[in-house]
């Protein structure tokens, strides 16, 4: 009888340990990022994911008891990767839009951005030239600015042509090479490019400002609550100001 009780107790302990292991495993997160979207997310020279959102999510994960890793995915298909559970979230400079809200949920907004045109330094091009002057404009595929410009050209009769890229920095390189006249992108990456390359920010081109948020599957309500709480704590901490200053996103 005593031996039987020991066997039962051992079985219960094994189940508890298994449950504990599963709970710990459930605390691991995979964050999908754009590998070339500085200063919010990028792969640095050592091959390590870095950027404002990467560091912010590292802080949030530690604060809320999660272990997070960051994996680069093609931006045009990153929402699909989230829905098919290849990743658990997207913390990588993603705009909260009505179209995306049909598929995924977003955390509370953490940053507001505007879309701008970038041209070569010394260029005398104007925004009107770019929209109506038969110019070739580069844009990252799968972005809100790509959709807005395509729809705007059709609606307003703008005389422009869009060339699609896997990332905004690739479009910047083609500005420098003379392959395109300008590139449309978010203001923070544009500022980052202007600080490193021979380009300048020409200005906004009519899009309304947008909020960035972290995308999470709609059914993952516990994760959403935890990340929102962690984001709230981060934004109230001194570390938030340190990140803003470090990545110069103001």
Secondary structure, DSSP 8 states (H G I E B T S, - for coil): -HHHHHHHHHHHHHHHHHHHHHHHHTTEEEEEE-TEETTTEEE-TTS-EESHHHHHHHHHHHHHT-EEEEEE--GGGHHHHHHTTS-SEEEEEEE--HHHHTT-EE-S--EEE-EEEEEETT----HHHHHHS-EEEEEETTSHHHHHHHHHHHHHT--EEEEEESSHHHHHHHHHTTS-SEEEEEHHHHHHHHHHSSEEEEEE-S---EEEEEEE-TT-HHHHHHHHHHHHHHHTSHHHHHHHHHHT--
